Amino acid sequence: MPDQDRNRRWFLGALTAALMTVLGLLVAAPGISYILSPLWKKREDAPGSGFVDAGPVTDLPVDSWRLLTIAVVRRNGWETANTNHSVWVRRSGPAGEELTVLSPICPHLGCPILWHADDARFTCPCHKGTFDSEGKLTGGPPPRGMDRLENEVRAGRLWVRWRSFPVGSAAETSAQA
């Protein structure tokens, strides 16, 4: 009988160890997948990434500036941040096929730039910086003209790549993508 008790104890011990291992893996799996998930996700620095949909091109009036809001999603590892940014967009050209997209942030101190259709110019309300209808600096303290944003048309929709530019500098180098 002692061999039978030893076999039974061994079997029950092995069954308990196996059950505890399965339960431990079930508890640990979400934490492990959370930590390792950035390794499995597609990287955003691939060509063509970083563009966000700004809507149909046909909704933009020809030869008129329009302020659009775009939703930018930034992924940093497993953290996702959603932010809204505005962009000034104008459709021009003989058939309205040329698009210009400008950042609405003043390169002087980062105030929002406003469009005045009656004067055909942009102005910064903070320190009276003025820009012509193309975004070129015409007066005031800003060190450069308005910053242009990269854009493309895909299947009749405008796609814009948002960039943050440095303020207070004459250079247009990107502060952060």
Contacts in CASP RR format, 6 or more apart in sequence:
PFRMAT RR
TARGET T0000
AUTHOR 0000-0000-0000
METHOD contacts of the structure
MODEL  1
MPDQDRNRRWFLGALTAALMTVLGLLVAAPGISYILSPLWKKREDAPGSG
FVDAGPVTDLPVDSWRLLTIAVVRRNGWETANTNHSVWVRRSGPAGEELT
VLSPICPHLGCPILWHADDARFTCPCHKGTFDSEGKLTGGPPPRGMDRLE
NEVRAGRLWVRWRSFPVGSAAETSAQA
34 78 0 8 1.000
37 78 0 8 1.000
38 77 0 8 1.000
38 78 0 8 1.000
41 75 0 8 1.000
41 77 0 8 1.000
43 49 0 8 1.000
44 50 0 8 1.000
44 75 0 8 1.000
50 161 0 8 1.000
50 162 0 8 1.000
50 177 0 8 1.000
51 150 0 8 1.000
51 151 0 8 1.000
51 152 0 8 1.000
51 159 0 8 1.000
51 160 0 8 1.000
51 161 0 8 1.000
52 70 0 8 1.000
52 71 0 8 1.000
52 72 0 8 1.000
52 73 0 8 1.000
52 159 0 8 1.000
52 160 0 8 1.000
52 161 0 8 1.000
52 162 0 8 1.000
53 70 0 8 1.000
53 157 0 8 1.000
53 158 0 8 1.000
53 159 0 8 1.000
54 68 0 8 1.000
54 70 0 8 1.000
54 87 0 8 1.000
54 89 0 8 1.000
54 101 0 8 1.000
54 151 0 8 1.000
54 157 0 8 1.000
54 158 0 8 1.000
54 159 0 8 1.000
54 160 0 8 1.000
55 68 0 8 1.000
55 157 0 8 1.000
55 158 0 8 1.000
56 156 0 8 1.000
56 157 0 8 1.000
56 158 0 8 1.000
57 91 0 8 1.000
57 99 0 8 1.000
57 153 0 8 1.000
57 156 0 8 1.000
57 157 0 8 1.000
57 158 0 8 1.000
58 156 0 8 1.000
60 66 0 8 1.000
60 89 0 8 1.000
60 90 0 8 1.000
60 91 0 8 1.000
60 99 0 8 1.000
60 158 0 8 1.000
61 91 0 8 1.000
62 91 0 8 1.000
62 92 0 8 1.000
62 93 0 8 1.000
62 96 0 8 1.000
63 90 0 8 1.000
63 91 0 8 1.000
63 92 0 8 1.000
63 93 0 8 1.000
64 90 0 8 1.000
64 91 0 8 1.000
64 117 0 8 1.000
65 88 0 8 1.000
65 89 0 8 1.000
65 90 0 8 1.000
65 115 0 8 1.000
65 117 0 8 1.000
65 133 0 8 1.000
66 88 0 8 1.000
66 89 0 8 1.000
66 90 0 8 1.000
67 86 0 8 1.000
67 87 0 8 1.000
67 88 0 8 1.000
67 89 0 8 1.000
67 104 0 8 1.000
67 115 0 8 1.000
68 86 0 8 1.000
68 87 0 8 1.000
68 88 0 8 1.000
68 89 0 8 1.000
69 84 0 8 1.000
69 85 0 8 1.000
69 86 0 8 1.000
70 84 0 8 1.000
70 85 0 8 1.000
70 86 0 8 1.000
70 87 0 8 1.000
70 160 0 8 1.000
70 162 0 8 1.000
71 82 0 8 1.000
71 83 0 8 1.000
71 84 0 8 1.000
72 82 0 8 1.000
72 83 0 8 1.000
72 84 0 8 1.000
72 85 0 8 1.000
72 162 0 8 1.000
73 80 0 8 1.000
73 81 0 8 1.000
73 82 0 8 1.000
74 80 0 8 1.000
74 81 0 8 1.000
74 83 0 8 1.000
85 162 0 8 1.000
86 104 0 8 1.000
86 112 0 8 1.000
87 101 0 8 1.000
87 102 0 8 1.000
87 103 0 8 1.000
87 104 0 8 1.000
87 149 0 8 1.000
87 160 0 8 1.000
87 162 0 8 1.000
88 101 0 8 1.000
88 102 0 8 1.000
88 103 0 8 1.000
88 104 0 8 1.000
88 113 0 8 1.000
88 115 0 8 1.000
88 122 0 8 1.000
88 146 0 8 1.000
89 99 0 8 1.000
89 100 0 8 1.000
89 101 0 8 1.000
89 102 0 8 1.000
89 158 0 8 1.000
89 160 0 8 1.000
90 99 0 8 1.000
90 100 0 8 1.000
91 97 0 8 1.000
91 98 0 8 1.000
91 99 0 8 1.000
92 98 0 8 1.000
92 99 0 8 1.000
92 100 0 8 1.000
99 151 0 8 1.000
99 153 0 8 1.000
99 158 0 8 1.000
100 134 0 8 1.000
100 148 0 8 1.000
101 148 0 8 1.000
101 149 0 8 1.000
101 150 0 8 1.000
101 151 0 8 1.000
101 158 0 8 1.000
101 160 0 8 1.000
102 135 0 8 1.000
102 146 0 8 1.000
102 147 0 8 1.000
102 148 0 8 1.000
102 149 0 8 1.000
103 146 0 8 1.000
103 147 0 8 1.000
103 148 0 8 1.000
103 149 0 8 1.000
103 163 0 8 1.000
103 165 0 8 1.000
104 112 0 8 1.000
104 113 0 8 1.000
104 146 0 8 1.000
105 111 0 8 1.000
105 112 0 8 1.000
105 113 0 8 1.000
105 147 0 8 1.000
105 164 0 8 1.000
105 165 0 8 1.000
105 167 0 8 1.000
106 112 0 8 1.000
106 113 0 8 1.000
106 124 0 8 1.000
106 126 0 8 1.000
106 127 0 8 1.000
106 129 0 8 1.000
106 142 0 8 1.000
106 167 0 8 1.000
107 142 0 8 1.000
107 143 0 8 1.000
107 144 0 8 1.000
107 145 0 8 1.000
107 146 0 8 1.000
107 147 0 8 1.000
107 165 0 8 1.000
107 166 0 8 1.000
107 167 0 8 1.000
107 168 0 8 1.000
107 169 0 8 1.000
108 124 0 8 1.000
108 126 0 8 1.000
108 127 0 8 1.000
108 129 0 8 1.000
108 140 0 8 1.000
108 141 0 8 1.000
108 142 0 8 1.000
108 143 0 8 1.000
108 167 0 8 1.000
108 168 0 8 1.000
109 126 0 8 1.000
109 127 0 8 1.000
109 167 0 8 1.000
109 168 0 8 1.000
110 126 0 8 1.000
110 167 0 8 1.000
111 124 0 8 1.000
111 125 0 8 1.000
111 126 0 8 1.000
111 127 0 8 1.000
112 124 0 8 1.000
112 125 0 8 1.000
113 122 0 8 1.000
113 123 0 8 1.000
113 124 0 8 1.000
113 131 0 8 1.000
113 146 0 8 1.000
114 122 0 8 1.000
114 123 0 8 1.000
114 124 0 8 1.000
114 125 0 8 1.000
115 121 0 8 1.000
115 122 0 8 1.000
116 122 0 8 1.000
116 123 0 8 1.000
120 132 0 8 1.000
120 133 0 8 1.000
121 130 0 8 1.000
121 131 0 8 1.000
121 132 0 8 1.000
121 133 0 8 1.000
121 138 0 8 1.000
122 130 0 8 1.000
122 131 0 8 1.000
122 132 0 8 1.000
122 133 0 8 1.000
122 135 0 8 1.000
122 146 0 8 1.000
123 129 0 8 1.000
123 130 0 8 1.000
123 131 0 8 1.000
124 130 0 8 1.000
124 142 0 8 1.000
127 140 0 8 1.000
127 141 0 8 1.000
127 142 0 8 1.000
128 140 0 8 1.000
128 141 0 8 1.000
129 137 0 8 1.000
129 139 0 8 1.000
129 140 0 8 1.000
129 141 0 8 1.000
129 142 0 8 1.000
130 137 0 8 1.000
130 138 0 8 1.000
130 139 0 8 1.000
130 140 0 8 1.000
131 137 0 8 1.000
131 138 0 8 1.000
131 142 0 8 1.000
131 145 0 8 1.000
131 146 0 8 1.000
132 138 0 8 1.000
135 145 0 8 1.000
135 146 0 8 1.000
136 145 0 8 1.000
136 146 0 8 1.000
137 144 0 8 1.000
137 145 0 8 1.000
142 168 0 8 1.000
143 168 0 8 1.000
143 169 0 8 1.000
143 170 0 8 1.000
144 169 0 8 1.000
144 170 0 8 1.000
144 171 0 8 1.000
144 172 0 8 1.000
147 163 0 8 1.000
147 165 0 8 1.000
147 172 0 8 1.000
149 160 0 8 1.000
149 161 0 8 1.000
149 162 0 8 1.000
149 163 0 8 1.000
150 160 0 8 1.000
150 161 0 8 1.000
150 163 0 8 1.000
151 158 0 8 1.000
151 159 0 8 1.000
151 160 0 8 1.000
151 161 0 8 1.000
152 158 0 8 1.000
152 159 0 8 1.000
153 159 0 8 1.000
163 174 0 8 1.000
163 176 0 8 1.000
163 177 0 8 1.000
164 174 0 8 1.000
164 175 0 8 1.000
164 176 0 8 1.000
164 177 0 8 1.000
165 172 0 8 1.000
165 173 0 8 1.000
165 174 0 8 1.000
165 175 0 8 1.000
166 173 0 8 1.000
166 174 0 8 1.000
166 175 0 8 1.000
END
